[in-house]
Amino acid sequence: MTITEEMQSRLEAAFAPTRLEIADESEAHRGHAGYRDGGESHFSILMRAPALAGLGRVARHRAVHAALGLDLVGRIHALALDLDG
């Protein structure tokens, strides 16, 4: 299972999002810190989920990091989040 697939599975299970887009942006960071051949080092996530409604920005980010888990977050270099309820 790829990191992208793992993120999708964990986020869907935790938040039942109405919209979820995960983009592997690793190639745009070739030659920069954290880049790995084969990608899966730099990601952006756009997610809309009612479960996030009413949470502030920091709380939403913490909830996503918790849902992804330390094991998964530790395998990536960068994660940009665009979250809303």
Backbone as CSV, one residue per row, in Angstrom:
resi,resn,N_x,N_y,N_z,CA_x,CA_y,CA_z,C_x,C_y,C_z
1,MET,0.850,-1.170,0.000,0.000,0.000,0.000,0.905,1.245,0.000
2,THR,0.590,2.200,-0.850,1.379,3.429,-0.911,1.025,4.342,0.265
3,ILE,1.854,5.332,0.505,1.577,6.302,1.561,0.280,7.053,1.238
4,THR,0.091,7.388,-0.017,-1.135,8.070,-0.433,-2.357,7.228,-0.092
5,GLU,-2.309,5.944,-0.395,-3.428,5.042,-0.093,-3.651,4.920,1.406
6,GLU,-2.567,4.859,2.177,-2.692,4.780,3.632,-3.354,6.042,4.187
7,MET,-2.916,7.212,3.691,-3.514,8.460,4.151,-4.998,8.500,3.815
8,GLN,-5.351,8.130,2.605,-6.749,8.142,2.192,-7.583,7.223,3.085
9,SER,-7.104,6.023,3.323,-7.830,5.060,4.141,-8.040,5.576,5.562
10,ARG,-6.993,6.102,6.154,-7.088,6.572,7.541,-7.989,7.803,7.670
11,LEU,-7.882,8.723,6.712,-8.707,9.933,6.774,-10.170,9.617,6.525
12,GLU,-10.448,8.725,5.594,-11.848,8.335,5.344,-12.447,7.653,6.571
13,ALA,-11.672,6.791,7.218,-12.167,6.097,8.406,-12.407,7.059,9.570
14,ALA,-11.545,8.035,9.727,-11.645,8.938,10.871,-12.662,10.053,10.686
15,PHE,-12.840,10.547,9.454,-13.639,11.751,9.245,-14.819,11.609,8.290
16,ALA,-14.923,10.537,7.535,-15.977,10.388,6.529,-16.127,11.681,5.720
17,PRO,-15.049,12.119,5.079,-15.087,13.418,4.389,-16.053,13.446,3.211
18,THR,-16.593,14.640,2.962,-17.427,14.847,1.783,-16.548,15.138,0.570
19,ARG,-15.329,15.565,0.815,-14.351,15.798,-0.251,-12.965,15.509,0.299
20,LEU,-12.185,14.757,-0.449,-10.828,14.422,-0.039,-9.951,14.337,-1.275
21,GLU,-8.948,15.193,-1.321,-7.979,15.184,-2.413,-6.589,15.141,-1.805
22,ILE,-5.826,14.145,-2.192,-4.456,13.995,-1.709,-3.542,14.082,-2.920
23,ALA,-2.620,15.027,-2.889,-1.706,15.213,-4.008,-0.278,14.950,-3.550
24,ASP,0.414,14.096,-4.285,1.834,13.851,-4.050,2.592,14.921,-4.843
25,GLU,3.142,15.887,-4.146,3.845,17.004,-4.774,5.355,16.836,-4.711
26,SER,5.799,15.622,-4.505,7.217,15.354,-4.302,8.085,15.787,-5.473
27,GLU,7.632,15.549,-6.688,8.453,15.850,-7.855,8.801,17.344,-7.932
28,ALA,7.918,18.187,-7.450,8.177,19.625,-7.448,9.292,20.001,-6.471
29,HIS,9.682,19.060,-5.613,10.711,19.315,-4.605,12.001,18.546,-4.879
30,ARG,12.145,18.032,-6.088,13.374,17.310,-6.470,14.575,18.206,-6.186
31,GLY,15.555,17.643,-5.506,16.762,18.384,-5.163,16.666,19.152,-3.855
32,HIS,15.498,19.183,-3.244,15.326,19.876,-1.968,15.382,18.876,-0.823
33,ALA,15.451,19.414,0.366,15.499,18.565,1.562,14.311,17.624,1.620
34,GLY,14.568,16.398,1.992,13.512,15.427,2.197,13.041,14.708,0.955
35,TYR,13.482,15.133,-0.232,13.040,14.476,-1.462,13.599,13.054,-1.518
36,ARG,12.765,12.120,-1.977,13.187,10.729,-2.176,12.864,10.329,-3.602
37,ASP,13.746,9.564,-4.219,13.434,8.994,-5.522,12.174,8.154,-5.368
38,GLY,11.283,8.276,-6.311,10.021,7.552,-6.232,8.906,8.359,-5.594
39,GLY,9.229,9.526,-5.066,8.203,10.400,-4.498,7.745,9.990,-3.125
40,GLU,6.503,10.362,-2.821,5.873,10.104,-1.533,6.652,10.706,-0.358
41,SER,7.107,11.945,-0.559,7.775,12.662,0.524,7.096,13.985,0.846
42,HIS,6.444,14.603,-0.135,5.789,15.899,0.023,4.337,15.781,-0.450
43,PHE,3.403,16.124,0.421,1.979,15.965,0.107,1.179,17.212,0.431
44,SER,0.065,17.348,-0.263,-0.947,18.328,0.137,-2.277,17.585,0.221
45,ILE,-3.060,17.969,1.210,-4.369,17.354,1.423,-5.418,18.461,1.477
46,LEU,-6.444,18.307,0.682,-7.633,19.153,0.760,-8.744,18.249,1.263
47,MET,-9.347,18.628,2.386,-10.399,17.788,2.945,-11.521,18.656,3.494
48,ARG,-12.741,18.247,3.188,-13.939,18.844,3.753,-14.674,17.732,4.492
49,ALA,-14.921,17.953,5.777,-15.553,16.917,6.589,-16.378,17.565,7.699
50,PRO,-17.638,17.183,7.820,-18.466,17.724,8.901,-17.846,17.515,10.283
51,ALA,-17.062,16.474,10.447,-16.428,16.193,11.736,-15.462,17.308,12.161
52,LEU,-15.036,18.126,11.206,-14.104,19.211,11.517,-14.822,20.532,11.797
53,ALA,-16.123,20.558,11.571,-16.897,21.788,11.773,-16.775,22.246,13.220
54,GLY,-16.601,23.528,13.394,-16.530,24.090,14.736,-15.148,24.051,15.357
55,LEU,-14.206,23.361,14.720,-12.842,23.313,15.237,-12.029,24.451,14.638
56,GLY,-11.143,25.005,15.423,-10.220,26.015,14.922,-9.160,25.369,14.034
57,ARG,-8.387,26.203,13.361,-7.377,25.711,12.426,-6.391,24.759,13.097
58,VAL,-5.866,25.133,14.240,-4.882,24.288,14.921,-5.515,22.964,15.340
59,ALA,-6.732,22.998,15.855,-7.421,21.773,16.269,-7.677,20.857,15.075
60,ARG,-8.043,21.428,13.921,-8.243,20.614,12.715,-6.936,19.937,12.305
61,HIS,-5.841,20.686,12.314,-4.547,20.118,11.942,-4.132,19.007,12.911
62,ARG,-4.340,19.239,14.184,-4.001,18.212,15.187,-4.841,16.961,14.986
63,ALA,-6.122,17.135,14.674,-7.000,15.981,14.457,-6.537,15.159,13.264
64,VAL,-6.137,15.824,12.197,-5.654,15.101,11.007,-4.348,14.383,11.313
65,HIS,-3.430,15.047,11.983,-2.173,14.387,12.337,-2.422,13.175,13.229
66,ALA,-3.343,13.288,14.173,-3.667,12.163,15.051,-4.265,11.014,14.250
67,ALA,-5.160,11.331,13.304,-5.786,10.284,12.490,-4.762,9.588,11.599
68,LEU,-3.808,10.335,11.082,-2.778,9.732,10.231,-1.829,8.873,11.057
69,GLY,-1.553,9.294,12.276,-0.693,8.521,13.170,0.775,8.875,13.012
70,LEU,1.499,8.761,14.102,2.926,9.081,14.098,3.716,8.223,13.130
71,ASP,3.323,6.964,12.984,4.051,6.062,12.089,4.007,6.554,10.651
72,LEU,2.856,7.057,10.221,2.706,7.531,8.847,3.296,8.930,8.681
73,VAL,2.991,9.821,9.587,3.514,11.188,9.505,5.044,11.167,9.539
74,GLY,5.617,10.243,10.277,7.069,10.143,10.363,7.742,9.702,9.075
75,ARG,6.963,9.178,8.132,7.541,8.721,6.862,7.482,9.770,5.755
76,ILE,6.893,10.915,6.050,6.830,11.957,5.036,7.617,13.178,5.499
77,HIS,8.022,14.002,4.541,8.830,15.176,4.866,7.976,16.430,5.046
78,ALA,6.949,16.595,4.202,6.139,17.803,4.254,4.678,17.481,4.001
79,LEU,3.811,18.187,4.723,2.376,17.974,4.596,1.666,19.312,4.680
80,ALA,1.039,19.725,3.580,0.252,20.951,3.555,-1.220,20.571,3.681
81,LEU,-1.940,21.257,4.565,-3.330,20.914,4.824,-4.261,22.086,4.526
82,ASP,-5.321,21.801,3.804,-6.417,22.735,3.532,-7.670,22.042,4.038
83,LEU,-8.129,22.437,5.226,-9.195,21.703,5.926,-10.365,22.619,6.248
84,ASP,-11.570,22.045,6.195,-12.759,22.785,6.587,-13.863,21.797,6.930
85,GLY,-14.833,22.274,7.678,-15.944,21.446,8.112,-17.024,21.307,7.087
